[in-house]
Amino acid sequence: MEPYLQLESVRKLNRDIKEYEPHFSDVAENPLGLVIGCRNACLLVIPIWTVIFWIESKI
């Protein structure tokens, strides 16, 4: 990889990180939002695993 391309990829990564920095501070200010997000993720996992086990039992 050429140094110029490597430098560009580092710059892009830095821009991406700066875009997400405000989201990290939002989580710090509102931990309840993080808890609700985890709860929603857990509620989604249950039907997904149910479907996976049902499909495996049919095979």
N, CA, C and O atoms as a Tinker XYZ file with bonds, in Angstrom:
   236  protein
     1  N      0.849000   -1.178000    0.000000    73     2
     2  CA     0.000000    0.000000    0.000000    64     1     3
     3  C      0.893000    1.238000    0.000000    63     2     4     5
     4  O      1.855000    1.328000    0.762000    81     3
     5  N      0.559000    2.181000   -0.860000    73     3     6
     6  CA     1.352000    3.398000   -0.933000    64     5     7
     7  C      1.093000    4.253000    0.308000    63     6     8     9
     8  O      0.001000    4.228000    0.876000    81     7
     9  N      2.111000    5.008000    0.719000    73     7    10
    10  CA     1.936000    5.852000    1.920000    64     9    11
    11  C      0.777000    6.837000    1.785000    63    10    12    13
    12  O      0.075000    7.117000    2.756000    81    11
    13  N      0.580000    7.368000    0.555000    73    11    14
    14  CA    -0.506000    8.331000    0.366000    64    13    15
    15  C     -1.866000    7.679000    0.630000    63    14    16    17
    16  O     -2.721000    8.257000    1.300000    81    15
    17  N     -2.054000    6.467000    0.092000    73    15    18
    18  CA    -3.323000    5.768000    0.301000    64    17    19
    19  C     -3.522000    5.419000    1.767000    63    18    20    21
    20  O     -4.637000    5.476000    2.286000    81    19
    21  N     -2.430000    5.057000    2.427000    73    19    22
    22  CA    -2.516000    4.730000    3.849000    64    21    23
    23  C     -2.914000    5.969000    4.646000    63    22    24    25
    24  O     -3.730000    5.888000    5.563000    81    23
    25  N     -2.337000    7.112000    4.294000    73    23    26
    26  CA    -2.665000    8.362000    4.975000    64    25    27
    27  C     -4.133000    8.719000    4.757000    63    26    28    29
    28  O     -4.809000    9.165000    5.684000    81    27
    29  N     -4.626000    8.523000    3.536000    73    27    30
    30  CA    -6.033000    8.801000    3.251000    64    29    31
    31  C     -6.958000    7.904000    4.071000    63    30    32    33
    32  O     -7.989000    8.357000    4.566000    81    31
    33  N     -6.588000    6.628000    4.212000    73    31    34
    34  CA    -7.442000    5.728000    4.988000    64    33    35
    35  C     -7.454000    6.124000    6.464000    63    34    36    37
    36  O     -8.478000    5.991000    7.135000    81    35
    37  N     -6.317000    6.609000    6.972000    73    35    38
    38  CA    -6.269000    7.076000    8.366000    64    37    39
    39  C     -7.136000    8.317000    8.523000    63    38    40    41
    40  O     -7.855000    8.453000    9.514000    81    39
    41  N     -7.074000    9.222000    7.552000    73    39    42
    42  CA    -7.911000   10.429000    7.622000    64    41    43
    43  C     -9.391000   10.072000    7.594000    63    42    44    45
    44  O    -10.190000   10.655000    8.327000    81    43
    45  N     -9.755000    9.111000    6.747000    73    43    46
    46  CA   -11.155000    8.687000    6.674000    64    45    47
    47  C    -11.595000    8.076000    8.003000    63    46    48    49
    48  O    -12.705000    8.332000    8.472000    81    47
    49  N    -10.722000    7.268000    8.609000    73    47    50
    50  CA   -11.043000    6.665000    9.899000    64    49    51
    51  C    -11.249000    7.743000   10.957000    63    50    52    53
    52  O    -12.167000    7.646000   11.771000    81    51
    53  N    -10.401000    8.767000   10.948000    73    51    54
    54  CA   -10.549000    9.861000   11.909000    64    53    55
    55  C    -11.869000   10.594000   11.711000    63    54    56    57
    56  O    -12.523000   10.971000   12.683000    81    55
    57  N    -12.266000   10.797000   10.449000    73    55    58
    58  CA   -13.562000   11.448000   10.191000    64    57    59
    59  C    -14.705000   10.583000   10.699000    63    58    60    61
    60  O    -15.657000   11.088000   11.294000    81    59
    61  N    -14.610000    9.281000   10.465000    73    59    62
    62  CA   -15.660000    8.375000   10.931000    64    61    63
    63  C    -15.761000    8.388000   12.448000    63    62    64    65
    64  O    -16.860000    8.391000   13.001000    81    63
    65  N    -14.615000    8.395000   13.120000    73    63    66
    66  CA   -14.617000    8.408000   14.588000    64    65    67
    67  C    -15.258000    9.696000   15.093000    63    66    68    69
    68  O    -16.030000    9.668000   16.051000    81    67
    69  N    -14.946000   10.826000   14.457000    73    67    70
    70  CA   -15.522000   12.098000   14.895000    64    69    71
    71  C    -17.032000   12.118000   14.707000    63    70    72    73
    72  O    -17.741000   12.763000   15.479000    81    71
    73  N    -17.536000   11.415000   13.686000    73    71    74
    74  CA   -18.987000   11.355000   13.498000    64    73    75
    75  C    -19.660000   10.620000   14.643000    63    74    76    77
    76  O    -20.777000   10.967000   15.027000    81    75
    77  N    -19.000000    9.612000   15.193000    73    75    78
    78  CA   -19.623000    8.790000   16.229000    64    77    79
    79  C    -19.352000    9.294000   17.639000    63    78    80    81
    80  O    -19.985000    8.819000   18.582000    81    79
    81  N    -18.439000   10.236000   17.815000    73    79    82
    82  CA   -18.137000   10.739000   19.159000    64    81    83
    83  C    -19.370000   11.281000   19.880000    63    82    84    85
    84  O    -19.541000   11.001000   21.066000    81    83
    85  N    -20.234000   12.046000   19.211000    73    83    86
    86  CA   -21.418000   12.545000   19.929000    64    85    87
    87  C    -22.309000   11.424000   20.454000    63    86    88    89
    88  O    -22.944000   11.576000   21.498000    81    87
    89  N    -22.362000   10.305000   19.743000    73    87    90
    90  CA   -23.200000    9.199000   20.198000    64    89    91
    91  C    -22.685000    8.625000   21.512000    63    90    92    93
    92  O    -23.475000    8.232000   22.371000    81    91
    93  N    -21.356000    8.574000   21.673000    73    91    94
    94  CA   -20.806000    8.070000   22.928000    64    93    95
    95  C    -21.176000    8.994000   24.081000    63    94    96    97
    96  O    -21.481000    8.520000   25.175000    81    95
    97  N    -21.152000   10.303000   23.854000    73    95    98
    98  CA   -21.519000   11.221000   24.932000    64    97    99
    99  C    -23.014000   11.116000   25.235000    63    98   100   101
   100  O    -23.425000   11.291000   26.382000    81    99
   101  N    -23.833000   10.831000   24.211000    73    99   102
   102  CA   -25.268000   10.640000   24.462000    64   101   103
   103  C    -25.502000    9.458000   25.387000    63   102   104   105
   104  O    -26.363000    9.517000   26.265000    81   103
   105  N    -24.739000    8.382000   25.199000    73   103   106
   106  CA   -24.884000    7.205000   26.058000    64   105   107
   107  C    -24.475000    7.550000   27.479000    63   106   108   109
   108  O    -25.110000    7.101000   28.433000    81   107
   109  N    -23.415000    8.346000   27.632000    73   107   110
   110  CA   -22.958000    8.723000   28.967000    64   109   111
   111  C    -24.000000    9.592000   29.669000    63   110   112   113
   112  O    -24.187000    9.486000   30.881000    81   111
   113  N    -24.677000   10.449000   28.906000    73   111   114
   114  CA   -25.678000   11.329000   29.504000    64   113   115
   115  C    -26.994000   10.604000   29.766000    63   114   116   117
   116  O    -27.745000   10.981000   30.666000    81   115
   117  N    -27.273000    9.568000   28.986000    73   115   118
   118  CA   -28.558000    8.886000   29.107000    64   117   119
   119  C    -28.343000    7.372000   29.179000    63   118   120   121
   120  O    -28.563000    6.673000   28.189000    81   119
   121  N    -27.919000    6.860000   30.331000    73   119   122
   122  CA   -27.683000    5.418000   30.438000    64   121   123
   123  C    -28.961000    4.595000   30.289000    63   122   124   125
   124  O    -28.903000    3.420000   29.926000    81   123
   125  N    -30.116000    5.207000   30.567000    73   123   126
   126  CA   -31.383000    4.493000   30.401000    64   125   127
   127  C    -31.603000    4.121000   28.935000    63   126   128   129
   128  O    -32.161000    3.065000   28.636000    81   127
   129  N    -31.167000    4.986000   28.027000    73   127   130
   130  CA   -31.277000    4.682000   26.603000    64   129   131
   131  C    -30.474000    3.449000   26.239000    63   130   132   133
   132  O    -30.908000    2.641000   25.419000    81   131
   133  N    -29.306000    3.301000   26.847000    73   131   134
   134  CA   -28.477000    2.116000   26.600000    64   133   135
   135  C    -29.175000    0.869000   27.129000    63   134   136   137
   136  O    -29.159000   -0.176000   26.477000    81   135
   137  N    -29.788000    0.972000   28.308000    73   135   138
   138  CA   -30.501000   -0.167000   28.893000    64   137   139
   139  C    -31.677000   -0.566000   28.004000    63   138   140   141
   140  O    -31.904000   -1.752000   27.765000    81   139
   141  N    -32.417000    0.417000   27.519000    73   139   142
   142  CA   -33.563000    0.124000   26.648000    64   141   143
   143  C    -33.084000   -0.518000   25.350000    63   142   144   145
   144  O    -33.725000   -1.438000   24.841000    81   143
   145  N    -31.960000   -0.040000   24.810000    73   143   146
   146  CA   -31.406000   -0.634000   23.595000    64   145   147
   147  C    -31.001000   -2.079000   23.808000    63   146   148   149
   148  O    -31.240000   -2.925000   22.946000    81   147
   149  N    -30.386000   -2.370000   24.955000    73   147   150
   150  CA   -29.995000   -3.756000   25.262000    64   149   151
   151  C    -31.226000   -4.633000   25.425000    63   150   152   153
   152  O    -31.244000   -5.779000   24.977000    81   151
   153  N    -32.258000   -4.089000   26.071000    73   151   154
   154  CA   -33.491000   -4.861000   26.245000    64   153   155
   155  C    -34.118000   -5.191000   24.895000    63   154   156   157
   156  O    -34.567000   -6.316000   24.673000    81   155
   157  N    -34.149000   -4.213000   23.996000    73   155   158
   158  CA   -34.716000   -4.453000   22.668000    64   157   159
   159  C    -33.901000   -5.488000   21.909000    63   158   160   161
   160  O    -34.466000   -6.322000   21.202000    81   159
   161  N    -32.581000   -5.444000   22.048000    73   159   162
   162  CA   -31.728000   -6.427000   21.374000    64   161   163
   163  C    -32.009000   -7.826000   21.919000    63   162   164   165
   164  O    -32.071000   -8.790000   21.156000    81   163
   165  N    -32.178000   -7.937000   23.227000    73   163   166
   166  CA   -32.468000   -9.251000   23.825000    64   165   167
   167  C    -33.829000   -9.762000   23.364000    63   166   168   169
   168  O    -33.991000  -10.957000   23.112000    81   167
   169  N    -34.800000   -8.873000   23.254000    73   167   170
   170  CA   -36.126000   -9.288000   22.796000    64   169   171
   171  C    -36.092000   -9.768000   21.347000    63   170   172   173
   172  O    -36.882000  -10.630000   20.961000    81   171
   173  N    -35.189000   -9.220000   20.549000    73   171   174
   174  CA   -35.059000   -9.677000   19.164000    64   173   175
   175  C    -34.345000  -11.015000   19.072000    63   174   176   177
   176  O    -34.623000  -11.807000   18.172000    81   175
   177  N    -33.423000  -11.272000   20.002000    73   175   178
   178  CA   -32.638000  -12.507000   19.951000    64   177   179
   179  C    -33.528000  -13.721000   20.207000    63   178   180   181
   180  O    -33.328000  -14.769000   19.592000    81   179
   181  N    -34.499000  -13.596000   21.097000    73   179   182
   182  CA   -35.346000  -14.743000   21.457000    64   181   183
   183  C    -36.091000  -15.302000   20.237000    63   182   184   185
   184  O    -36.003000  -16.507000   19.999000    81   183
   185  N    -36.819000  -14.496000   19.448000    73   183   186
   186  CA   -37.494000  -15.094000   18.286000    64   185   187
   187  C    -36.525000  -15.594000   17.219000    63   186   188   189
   188  O    -36.814000  -16.571000   16.528000    81   187
   189  N    -35.381000  -14.931000   17.083000    73   187   190
   190  CA   -34.399000  -15.388000   16.087000    64   189   191
   191  C    -33.915000  -16.786000   16.438000    63   190   192   193
   192  O    -33.877000  -17.659000   15.571000    81   191
   193  N    -33.542000  -17.017000   17.708000    73   191   194
   194  CA   -33.067000  -18.347000   18.109000    64   193   195
   195  C    -34.189000  -19.377000   18.034000    63   194   196   197
   196  O    -33.946000  -20.540000   17.712000    81   195
   197  N    -35.423000  -18.951000   18.332000    73   195   198
   198  CA   -36.557000  -19.874000   18.222000    64   197   199
   199  C    -36.705000  -20.367000   16.788000    63   198   200   201
   200  O    -36.904000  -21.559000   16.555000    81   199
   201  N    -36.611000  -19.465000   15.845000    73   199   202
   202  CA   -36.719000  -19.844000   14.430000    64   201   203
   203  C    -35.560000  -20.738000   14.023000    63   202   204   205
   204  O    -35.754000  -21.713000   13.297000    81   203
   205  N    -34.355000  -20.415000   14.486000    73   203   206
   206  CA   -33.183000  -21.235000   14.138000    64   205   207
   207  C    -33.348000  -22.652000   14.666000    63   206   208   209
   208  O    -33.104000  -23.610000   13.933000    81   207
   209  N    -33.757000  -22.807000   15.919000    73   207   210
   210  CA   -33.942000  -24.151000   16.486000    64   209   211
   211  C    -35.076000  -24.899000   15.786000    63   210   212   213
   212  O    -34.989000  -26.112000   15.595000    81   211
   213  N    -36.143000  -24.186000   15.401000    73   211   214
   214  CA   -37.257000  -24.816000   14.703000    64   213   215
   215  C    -36.807000  -25.339000   13.343000    63   214   216   217
   216  O    -37.161000  -26.451000   12.950000    81   215
   217  N    -36.021000  -24.530000   12.626000    73   215   218
   218  CA   -35.517000  -24.957000   11.312000    64   217   219
   219  C    -34.579000  -26.149000   11.466000    63   218   220   221
   220  O    -34.645000  -27.093000   10.678000    81   219
   221  N    -33.702000  -26.116000   12.477000    73   219   222
   222  CA   -32.770000  -27.232000   12.690000    64   221   223
   223  C    -33.509000  -28.515000   13.041000    63   222   224   225
   224  O    -33.073000  -29.601000   12.660000    81   223
   225  N    -34.612000  -28.408000   13.755000    73   223   226
   226  CA   -35.354000  -29.618000   14.118000    64   225   227
   227  C    -36.041000  -30.236000   12.899000    63   226   228   229
   228  O    -36.315000  -31.436000   12.888000    81   227
   229  N    -36.320000  -29.431000   11.879000    73   227   230
   230  CA   -36.961000  -29.930000   10.659000    64   229   231
   231  C    -35.959000  -30.619000    9.736000    63   230   232   233
   232  O    -36.347000  -31.427000    8.891000    81   231
   233  N    -34.677000  -30.307000    9.892000    73   231   234
   234  CA   -33.644000  -30.868000    8.996000    64   233   235
   235  C    -33.322000  -32.296000    9.388000    63   234   236
   236  O    -32.481000  -32.935000    8.756000    81   235
